[in-house]
Amino acid sequence: MSTPPTGVALVAFGRQHLASTLQWTNDPELARLLDRRDRVTEDEHQRWFDSLGGRHDTVFFAIEEESVHIGNVWLADINARHRKAEVRVVLAPNAANRGRGSRAIELVTVEAFGRMNLHRLYAFVLAFNPRGRRAFEKAGFAIEGTLRDDRVDGAGFVDAVLLSRINTITATVE
């Protein structure tokens, strides 16, 4: 059994995180887990980074442990009216299986439910990724259901598991 991470922190995603993020984006196994099909070029990656500052539907964080970039976590498709967002996370291959992903999900949940006053967070995890599902469950997310044959993976379709977490402290509509 591994020990829980002690120095995991979320920091503002910056230029210093670009090279490792591009490497992870183009890693074949991570791309499969994230449901990415095409490789990303350096120019495409730079344009994506340049666009982050002007977006209101996404908040992106780097995950660092002892000041080393080990992954990213972000809130996507932020919907202010319905007070919800999708949580997405990626860890470097050498950072997985040590509780860092669930800790990063917990930290982004605190940000979403606290400062951002969101009510609902949700995530889609492909059925062949039980490690990803466990990370969300450890962070307090519950399985809502399975979207059968929701995504195409290689030669066939694959299920996606939908998980969510509700902010029970601010459950009232404002």
N, C-alpha and C positions, 0 to 999 in steps of 0.2 A: 504494500500500500504506500502511495506517495504522500509526502507531506504537503499541506496546502501552501500556495504561494504567499509570501509575505510582502514582497515589494512590488506587486502588480499595481500599476497606476495608468489612468487615462490621461493623455496629454493632447494638446492641440496638434492636429496633423499638419506637418510642415514639409518644406522642401527636403529636409534631411531624411524623411521617411520614404521618399519617392523610389529610390533604387531598389530597396528591399521589397517594397510593395509591387513594383513591376515584376520582379523575380517571382514572387509568390503568385501573382496573377497569371503568369505564363507557365507555372509548374503544372504538369499534366494531371497529377492526382488532385491537387488543390482546385484546379479549374473544374474538374469533374464534380467535386464536392460542392462547389459554388454554382454549378450549372452554367459554366462558361464554355462556349464552343470555340471561339476564335482567339488566336494569339493577339496580344496588344503590342503595338510598336511604341518606341520611345516617344515619338511625336504625338501619337494618340493619348498616351499616358500624360504627357505634359499638358495637352489641351484639356484633358479631364481635370487635372489639378488646378489649372488656371480658372476653370469654371466653378470650382467649389465655393469660392468666396461670394459669388452672386446667387447662390441657390438657397431657397427657403424651404425646400422639401427634403433636404438631407443635412445631417450633422455627422461629421466624420472625426473619429479619434484614433490616434495611434495608441497601442498598448505597449507600455514599457515595463521592464523589470530591471531594477538596479540600473536605470538609464540606458538599457539596451532595448531596441525596437524588436518586439517579438510577435507583433500582430496588429490588426486593426479591428475596430468595432464601430458600427455606424447605425444611425437611425435613418431609414429611407422611407420615402412616400409619406412624409409627415403630413397629417391632415389636421389642421388647427381647429376646424369646425367640429369634427368628430373626436378630436383629442386622442388620436391614435397614430402609431407609426410601426413600421416593420424593423426588427432588429436583425442585423447581419454581422457575422464575425468570421475572421480568418486568423489562424495562427501559423507561424512559421513551422515547418515540419519538425524541427528540433525542440519546439516549445509545447507540443501537444502532449496529452495524457498526464498532466500534472496539476489539473485544477485551474489553470490560468484562464481558459476559455470561460468557464462558469463564473470566475471572479470578475472578468471583464464584462460579462453580461450583467452581473449584479451591479457593477459600477455604472454602466450606462443606464440601467433601470433607475437607479437613484437620481441620475441627471434628468431622465425623462419624466419621472413622477414628481420630482422636486422642482427644480428651476423651470422646466418646460410645462409643468402642470398637465401632462398627458394622463389619460385615463386607461388606455389599453395599449399594450405592446403585443406584437405577434411575430412569429417566425415560421418559415417553411424550411423543413429539413428533409432532404431526400432519404427515402426508406433504406438505402444501403449505407447510411451514415449513422449508426447507432451511437457512436461517440459524440457526434454533434447533438443528437437528441438528449443524451444524458447530461450534457453541459447545460442545456436550457432547463431541463428538469431540476438539476441541482440549484439553479438560480431562481427557482420558484415558478417556472412556467409549467402549465398543465397541457396535456394533449387534448385538443378539441376534436380531432378526427383525422381521417386519411383521405387525401384527394387521389383517387385511383387513376392510374395512368396519366398523371398530370404533366409529366415532363418526358422529353425524348432523351435517352441516354444511349449513345452508340447505336446499336441496331434495334433497340426496342424502347418501350415506354416504361416509366418507373413511377411509383407512388411518391407523393410528398406528404409528410406529416405536418399538420398545422398545430402549432403550440401557441399559447397566449398567457399573459399575466395581466391581471386587472389591478389598478390602483384602488385599493379598498379604503384608503384614508380620505381621498377626495372623490368619493363616489357620486357626489351631487352634480347636477347640471348647472352651469353658471350662465 
